[in-house]
Amino acid sequence: MLSHFTVFGVLLRLVAAASRTSPPSGSITVCSSGCNYNKIQNAVNSISTTSTSAHSIFIYGGTYTEQVTIPSLAGKLTIYGYTTNTASYSNNAVNLQWSSSLASGAPDDQHTSALINLSKNVAVYNINIKNTYGKGSQAVALSAYNTAQGYYGVGLYGSQDTLLAQTGNQVYANCLIQGAVDFVFGQHARVWITKSVIAVTEGGHYITANGRDSSSDPSYYVIDNSAVQAASGFSVAAGSVYLGRPWREYARVCFQRCSLSNIINSAGWTVWSSSTPNTGHVTFQEYGNTGSGASGNRASFATKISAPLTIGSIIGSDYTSWVDTSYL
């Protein structure tokens, strides 16, 4: 069986590595000095929300300590981060970071985020997005609140509630998603996470917390062809992590064709809480997973499916119109 590192290397080679160290023609540029803007938010604000033209922003390497909100835009927006390897998050030179949490005074989860994306048809490449608050409270790195959003070679870093995937159709490819508690969560989005690393920083918790609250809600989280393991530099006890727990009773999550390290508990999945289990109508699925975390007697409310789910069935048959398919 391939090691996690070998699996990850195979995934990276599926996308041709290239450098992106200069802005594509026509891009709005961001850097500490000498560019169009020295803040990412100012570059976003320069785009008319009513313009139907496509726009791009190129961000030079550096750390940008700001909270960025992308409003609803009429045209497509592409954001590029400086990198010597577009195929992966590993060489990202742009760090967008913000420290905020519910405990520090934010009014809700969304407004703790380093990046709040409220627009459809947005593609983000090779940026690390970090909530640096740390442990102890909900502190989101990315709030994704619209459809046709794609994230490629992006690093998402947090502890509790790292990724808020709330509405619409979303893709995360060749990404790192790091956290400890419910760090892939939300209520209504259809999400395809592929060829990525799900990196856990602390045992005793849960990766996903899907909030689908009715049988008619479209929400579905699929983690496909990815590696689930302890985050680099962190010690996580064997059997101490669950693939997910149901935030609401109709939670729907699938892990398929993933490499699951021994940090995953043999039950795989668990209840929301002892007093509110929320397991009456859940869809917790697995297919073709490997690694020591893929074995064991799974929870009674989880299922093994006979064939993998397809991206078109989750985010729509028109996904090729907005997804960068070179990352699939």
Residue, then its C-alpha position, 0 to 999 in steps of 0.5 A: m500500500l502506498s504511504h500518505f506521502t507517496v499518494f500525495g505525490v501521485l496526486l500532485r503529478l496529475v496537474a502539470a506543475a508550473s510557475r506563476t510569478s508574474p501577473p497575467s495580462g490585464s491583472i490588477t496587482v497587489c504587493s507591498s509597494g509598486c503595484n496597483y494596490n497594497k491591500i487585497q481588499n482595495a484591489v477587490n473594491s476597484i472592481s465595479t459590482t455591476s461590470t459583466s467583464a471578467h477581472s483578475i487580481f495577481i498578488y505578489g508574495g507576502t503576508y497580508t493581514e486583513q479581512v477580505t470580502i468579495p461582494s456579489l459581482a456581475g462578472k467572473l473574478t480570478i485571483y492568483g497568488y505568486t507561486t513557483n508550483t501552481a499544482s500544489y499549495s506547497n509553494n504558495a508565497v501569499n498568506l492572507q491572515w486574520s485573527s477573529s472568533l466568536a469569542s473575540g467579538a465577531p457577530d457570527d461565524q461568517h464574520t470571523s473569516a479571513l476571506i468572505n466570498l459572496s460572489k458566484n463565478v470566482a476562482v482562487y489559485n495558490i493563496n494560503i488563507k489563515n485564521t490565526y486565532g487558534k483554539g477555543s472558539q469558532a474561527v473561520a478561514l474561508s466563508a464560501y457563500n455562493t455558487a461556481q466557486g473554485y479553489y485550486g492549490v489553496g491552503l486553508y488553516g484554522s482550528q475550529d470551523t476552518l472552512l464554512a461551505q454554506t451555499g451553492n456549488q464549490v470545488y476544492a482541488n489540490c488544496l490543504i484544509q487544516g483544522a481540529v473541530d468541525f473544520v469542514f462545515g456549513q448547511h446548503a452547499r454542494v462541495w467536491i473536495t479532490k486530490s487534497v490533504i485533510a490535515v488534523t491538528e488535534g485528536g478528540h474531534y471531527i472533520t466534517a459537520n454538515g448542517r443539511d436540515s431536510s431531505s430536499d436540501p441539496s447539500y452534499y460534501v464529497i471528499d474524493n481521492s484525498a489524504v486524511q492525516a495528522a497535520s505536519g508538526f502535530s501529534v494526533a493519537a491513533g483512533s482519536v478523530y472521526l470523519g464527521r458528525p451531523w450538525r443537523e439530522y439530514a447531514r450528507v457526507c461521503f469520503q471516497r477513494c481516500s487514504l485514511s491514516n490511523i488517526i481515524n476511529s474505527a467507528g468512522w462517524t459519531v453522533w452530534s452529542s449524546s443528548t442530540p444525536n441527529t442520526g435519524h436521517v443522515t447519509f454518511q458514506e464511504y467507498g474504496n478508502t484505504g489505509s489503517g483508518a479505513s478499517g473497523n466496525r463503522a457506526s450503525f448509521a454509516t454505509k459503504i456504497s457500491a460505486p463512487l459518486t461522480i462530480g457531475s452528480i454532486i455539483g451539476s453536469d455543467y461543472t465544466s463551464w466553471v471548474d478548472t478541469s486540469y485539476l481534476 
